[in-house]
Amino acid sequence: MASSPSPPAPRGPERRPNLAFRGLRGRLSPGEFAAAVRRAAREIGENVSCDARYIGRVEAGEIRCPNYAYERVFLHMFPGHSLTDLGFEPRRVVRGRTARGQGAYGGEGTSPRARTRPFFLRAEPPAPGGGPAGGSVDSPADSPTDSPIDEESDVLRRAFMTGGPAAVAAVSLIPSALLQPGTAPADRPVTRRAGAAEAAAVEATVRRIRLLDDRHGADSLYRWAGEALRSAYDLLDAGAHRQPVADRLHAGAGELAISVGWLAHDSGRCAEARPYYAEALATARIAGSPALEAHAFCNTSFLARDAGRPREAVRAAQAGRQAAAHLGSARLLSLLAMREAGGWAHLADRAACEESLGRARTLFERGPHDADPEWMTFYGEAELEGLEAQCRAALGDRRRAARHARRAVELLDPHFVRNIALFTAELADDLAAQGEAEEAAETAGRTLELLGQVRSTRIRTMLDGAARRLWPQRRTPAVADFLDRYAAARPV
């Protein structure tokens, strides 16, 4: 008996050329337009590898929706336009998600912020390509901001989802009361306004990220923290019933943006960190929060110093000081003075650096206060000493730098594993610069051991510097032992 014919396989949506996008290109060639896209990306701190082939794929309808990095760039290039105005389809349609209500930006799929389900509910990272047959969401290969995570990231993600605050966040960031009934958790978007439970979940998420960063460093946390940030901004877009809840959501999302920016900074992604701080600053201005504004400027200053923009570091620290002037926290003003000192040190302005260092210590000695922000728990005497060590090193006074770095390591609470590794690496480099080869090698070896617990590109880069300084002394047994261990421990 003949078997019944199999039903035809379902076909993907018909591919249609993106004529709207083609019209925006005008008389420019695909290559010229791609160059304009890359320039626009640099203006907002994004990093996209746009070329003529990518433009051709968009215009042919092969890319039905860009990834988040390209989305931000296109909306920057064409202000007032939505993705649908540019000829793209909403991400929820391309990914086959259920429909959601009209967004805060006046239409479905038009928000400049990513709308994706929270990483707490995701079993695994999205597959490359992301979309059904016949078209795709822009592939992760087209932008470093959407690259797959590694095995250790998955381990830390699971760690993030355990424990008190994380358990609250995992359950309540997108609680069942806010989800459409009858759909699977992976496909259920937020449709109702957020409440106090969601605000508490965002706050708990920020605390958990800071805790794991203190213990493990940033490298393996960065991608997953970015997913949490997208979820937080989804909650902001959904809105809140009461203004106090809305204020908490704005503050929590802003602090989360700063945390993600810091994780990018500490993992060596300075260009990626910058737009997160800008997002936090914009959120602070919208919410009218000088505390959040001061925090954003504080981190922007630190990033600018490490990115080789010391004058910007000074200006950002001074702007932060203005924002914090009436908050009542001498410790916050002290840290901002330290950030300013770092900028002056890298400008080789010794007098201005000394003035800022003196101001930082005077303010610090006023002691803690109830007005001190929660995120400043790391800023104790050890951090004060460590930051001064970095200033002294930048000014070329390695002997004083080593004295402050040594004091920082002695004072640090064992909980701050990342900072112990950081200032131990600073001490090793200061000792190596003075020619104290054996002690520098021993100190660098301790840093190497700590890097078994901490993943921080920034700290490893500092240790690279110490290793280079020690290389001429490689015939010294202690130095040779460290260099051999360091070479064996370096990632392939």
ZIUR-V874953 format. One record per pair of residues at least 6 apart in sequence whose ideal C-beta (glycine too) atoms are under 7 Angstrom apart, sorted by the first residue. I is the first residue (numbers start at 1). J is the second residue. D is the distance in Angstrom with one decimal. If there is no record, write none. Layout:
BEGIN
i->(I:I)
j->(J:J)
d->(D:D)
END
This chain:
BEGIN
i->(12:12:12:12:13:13:14:15:15:15:15:16:17:17:17:18:18:18:18:19:20:20:20:21:21:21:21:22:24:24:25:28:30:30:30:31:33:34:34:34:34:34:37:37:37:38:38:40:40:40:41:41:41:43:44:44:44:44:45:45:45:45:46:46:46:46:47:47:47:48:48:48:48:49:54:57:61:62:63:63:64:64:64:64:64:64:65:65:65:65:65:65:65:66:66:66:67:67:67:67:67:68:68:68:69:69:69:70:70:71:71:72:74:75:75:78:82:82:83:83:83:84:84:84:90:90:91:91:91:92:92:92:92:94:94:94:95:95:95:96:97:97:98:98:98:98:100:100:100:101:102:103:103:103:104:104:104:105:111:113:113:113:114:115:116:117:118:118:118:118:118:119:119:119:120:120:120:120:121:121:121:125:125:128:128:128:129:129:130:130:131:140:140:140:145:149:149:152:153:153:153:156:156:156:156:157:159:160:160:160:160:161:165:165:165:166:168:168:168:169:169:169:169:172:172:172:172:173:173:173:173:174:174:175:178:178:178:179:180:180:190:190:190:193:193:193:193:194:194:194:194:194:195:195:195:196:198:199:199:199:199:202:202:202:202:202:202:203:205:205:206:206:206:206:209:209:209:210:210:212:213:213:213:214:214:214:214:215:216:216:216:217:217:217:217:217:218:218:218:218:219:219:219:219:220:221:222:222:222:225:225:225:226:228:229:229:229:232:232:232:233:235:236:236:236:240:240:247:250:250:250:250:251:251:251:253:254:254:254:254:255:255:257:257:257:257:258:258:258:258:258:260:261:261:261:261:261:262:264:264:264:265:265:265:266:266:267:267:268:268:268:270:270:270:273:274:277:277:277:277:280:280:281:281:283:284:284:284:285:290:290:290:291:291:293:294:294:294:294:294:295:295:297:297:297:297:297:298:298:298:298:300:301:301:301:301:301:301:302:304:304:304:305:305:305:305:310:310:310:311:311:313:313:313:314:314:314:317:317:317:317:318:320:321:321:324:324:324:327:328:328:329:329:329:329:330:330:330:331:331:331:331:331:331:332:332:332:333:334:334:334:335:335:337:337:337:337:338:338:340:341:341:341:341:341:342:342:342:344:344:344:345:345:345:345:346:350:353:353:357:357:364:378:378:381:382:382:382:385:385:385:385:386:386:386:386:388:389:389:389:389:389:389:390:392:392:392:393:393:398:398:398:399:401:402:402:402:402:405:405:405:405:406:408:409:409:409:409:412:412:417:417:417:418:418:420:421:421:421:421:421:421:422:424:424:424:424:425:425:425:425:425:426:427:428:428:428:428:428:429:429:429:429:431:431:431:432:432:432:432:433:437:437:437:437:438:438:440:440:441:441:441:441:442:444:444:444:444:445:445:447:448:448:448:448:451:451:467:467:470:470:470:473:474:474)
j->(132:133:134:135:134:135:134:61:62:134:135:61:59:60:61:58:59:61:87:87:85:86:87:58:59:86:87:59:78:86:33:36:52:55:56:52:55:50:51:52:54:55:48:50:73:48:50:73:76:77:47:48:73:76:72:73:76:275:271:274:275:278:69:72:73:275:144:271:272:69:70:73:143:142:142:63:135:135:136:138:88:89:94:131:135:136:83:88:89:91:94:137:138:74:88:138:137:138:142:143:146:114:145:146:143:145:146:138:143:83:112:112:86:81:112:86:107:110:90:109:110:90:109:110:108:109:109:115:137:99:100:109:115:131:135:137:130:131:137:132:187:189:180:183:187:189:108:189:191:191:108:110:111:237:111:237:239:111:237:230:233:237:230:234:230:186:173:174:227:228:231:224:227:228:161:169:170:173:174:185:186:148:149:139:140:141:136:139:136:137:137:146:147:148:272:223:224:220:220:223:224:212:216:220:221:224:212:166:208:212:224:170:204:207:208:208:200:201:204:201:204:205:208:197:198:200:201:198:201:202:231:190:231:197:190:191:192:188:188:191:234:235:238:238:239:240:241:235:238:240:245:249:240:241:245:245:235:245:248:249:252:232:235:249:252:253:256:252:228:256:252:255:256:259:221:225:259:259:375:221:221:263:418:415:416:417:418:417:453:454:455:266:418:454:455:456:263:266:267:456:267:455:456:457:455:263:263:264:267:259:260:263:260:256:256:257:260:252:253:256:253:249:249:250:253:246:249:287:283:286:287:289:287:289:292:283:280:283:284:292:292:375:276:279:280:283:277:280:295:296:299:276:273:276:277:280:299:299:272:273:276:273:303:306:456:458:456:457:457:458:461:303:306:307:303:303:296:299:300:303:292:296:293:296:292:292:293:296:293:323:324:327:327:373:323:320:323:324:327:332:373:375:316:317:319:320:323:320:335:336:339:316:313:316:317:320:339:343:339:312:313:316:313:342:343:346:343:346:347:343:347:339:342:343:340:343:344:336:339:340:343:340:336:333:336:332:333:336:371:369:371:369:371:372:373:363:366:369:364:368:369:372:376:379:372:373:376:363:360:363:364:376:379:356:359:360:363:360:387:356:353:356:357:360:391:387:390:391:352:353:356:353:391:394:395:394:395:391:395:388:391:384:416:419:411:408:411:412:404:407:408:411:405:408:423:426:404:401:404:405:408:423:426:426:400:401:404:401:430:430:433:434:434:430:427:430:431:434:423:426:427:430:427:423:420:423:424:427:419:420:450:453:454:454:456:450:447:450:451:454:456:459:459:443:446:447:450:447:459:462:463:466:462:443:440:443:444:447:466:462:465:466:469:439:440:443:440:466:469:470:469:470:473:476:479:476:478:466:470:470:478:479:482:478:463:466:467:482:482:485:463:463:485:486:489:459:460:483:486:479:482:483:479:480:483)
d->(5.3:3.1:2.8:7.0:4.6:6.2:6.7:4.5:6.8:5.5:5.9:4.9:6.3:6.0:5.1:5.7:5.3:5.4:3.9:6.6:6.9:5.9:3.3:5.5:5.7:5.6:4.4:4.7:6.6:6.9:4.7:6.9:3.8:4.2:5.7:4.3:5.5:4.5:5.0:5.4:6.5:5.3:6.7:4.2:6.0:6.6:5.4:5.3:5.6:4.7:6.6:4.7:4.7:6.9:6.4:6.9:5.2:5.9:6.0:3.8:4.1:6.9:5.2:5.9:5.5:6.6:5.8:5.4:6.8:5.4:5.9:6.1:5.3:6.5:6.4:5.0:6.5:6.5:6.2:5.2:6.5:4.7:4.9:6.5:3.7:6.5:6.9:5.0:5.5:5.0:4.5:4.9:6.9:6.4:6.5:4.5:6.3:3.9:6.4:5.3:4.9:4.6:6.4:6.6:4.1:4.5:6.9:5.8:6.5:6.5:6.8:6.4:5.8:6.8:5.0:6.5:6.2:3.6:7.0:6.0:6.4:6.8:6.3:6.5:5.5:2.5:6.2:6.3:6.3:6.8:6.3:6.3:6.8:4.7:6.5:5.3:6.3:6.1:6.3:5.8:5.6:6.6:6.6:5.7:5.4:6.7:6.9:4.2:6.0:5.1:6.0:6.3:4.9:5.7:6.7:4.3:6.5:4.6:5.7:6.9:4.4:6.5:4.4:5.9:5.6:6.2:5.4:5.3:6.7:6.9:3.6:5.4:3.3:6.0:6.4:6.4:4.3:5.9:6.7:5.2:6.4:5.4:5.5:5.4:5.4:6.6:4.9:5.3:6.1:3.9:4.7:4.1:5.3:6.4:6.6:4.9:6.9:4.6:4.7:5.9:6.2:6.5:6.5:4.8:5.9:4.9:6.8:5.3:6.0:6.4:6.7:5.1:3.8:5.4:4.9:4.8:6.7:5.9:4.9:4.5:4.7:4.5:6.7:4.4:6.4:6.9:4.3:6.3:4.2:7.0:5.6:6.0:6.8:6.0:5.3:7.0:4.8:4.0:5.5:5.7:5.8:6.8:4.9:5.6:4.9:5.5:5.1:4.5:5.6:5.0:6.6:6.2:6.9:6.5:6.0:5.7:5.2:5.3:3.8:5.2:6.1:4.9:6.9:6.5:3.6:6.4:6.4:4.9:5.2:6.5:6.3:4.9:5.2:5.8:6.4:5.3:5.0:6.5:6.9:5.8:6.1:6.6:6.7:6.2:5.3:6.8:5.8:5.3:6.8:6.1:6.2:6.6:4.9:4.0:4.3:3.7:4.0:3.6:4.4:5.8:4.4:3.7:6.2:5.9:5.1:5.4:4.2:5.7:5.2:6.2:4.8:5.5:5.4:6.4:5.0:5.9:5.1:6.5:4.3:5.2:5.8:5.8:5.5:6.7:5.5:4.1:5.9:6.3:5.7:6.7:3.7:7.0:6.6:5.9:5.9:6.0:4.6:3.9:5.6:4.5:6.9:6.8:5.0:4.7:4.0:6.6:6.6:4.7:5.8:6.0:5.6:5.0:4.4:3.3:4.7:6.9:6.2:6.0:4.4:3.8:6.4:4.2:5.2:6.9:5.3:5.1:6.9:4.9:3.3:6.2:6.8:6.2:6.5:4.5:5.4:6.6:5.4:5.6:4.7:6.7:6.6:4.2:6.4:4.3:6.8:3.8:3.9:5.8:6.9:4.6:6.8:6.3:5.8:6.1:4.2:4.7:4.1:3.9:6.8:6.3:6.6:6.5:4.9:7.0:4.8:3.2:6.2:4.9:6.3:5.7:5.9:4.4:4.7:3.8:4.1:6.6:4.0:6.6:5.8:4.0:4.0:5.9:4.1:4.8:5.7:5.9:4.6:3.7:4.7:6.8:6.5:6.7:6.2:3.3:5.5:3.7:6.2:5.1:4.0:3.7:6.3:6.3:4.7:6.3:4.8:5.0:5.8:6.4:5.8:6.3:3.7:5.8:4.4:4.7:6.7:4.6:4.0:6.4:6.5:6.2:6.9:4.9:6.0:6.1:6.5:6.2:6.4:5.0:4.8:3.7:4.2:6.8:5.3:5.1:4.5:3.8:6.3:4.6:4.7:4.6:5.1:3.6:4.9:6.3:5.2:6.9:6.4:5.8:4.1:4.0:5.9:4.6:4.2:3.9:5.2:5.2:5.8:5.8:6.5:6.1:6.4:5.7:6.5:6.8:5.5:4.8:3.7:4.4:4.7:4.5:4.1:6.6:6.4:3.6:4.4:6.8:4.7:4.7:3.7:3.9:6.2:6.9:5.6:6.5:4.5:3.7:6.2:4.0:5.9:4.9:4.4:5.2:6.2:4.5:6.0:3.8:5.7:6.7:5.3:4.5:3.9:5.7:5.6:4.2:6.3:5.1:5.5:6.2:5.7:5.1:6.5:5.5:5.6:5.0:6.0:6.3:5.6:3.9:6.3:4.9:7.0:5.2:5.3:6.1:5.4:4.5:6.6:4.5:5.4:4.1:5.0:6.6:6.5:5.3:5.2:4.1:3.9:5.9:4.3:6.1:5.3:4.3:6.7:5.2:3.7:6.0:3.9:5.0:3.7:5.2:6.0:6.2:4.0:5.3:5.4:6.3:4.5:6.4:6.1:6.0:4.4:4.5:4.1:6.2:6.3:4.9:6.9:5.4:4.9:6.6:5.5:7.0:6.1:6.0:6.0:6.8:6.5:6.5:5.5:5.0:6.9:6.7:4.7:5.5:5.8)
END
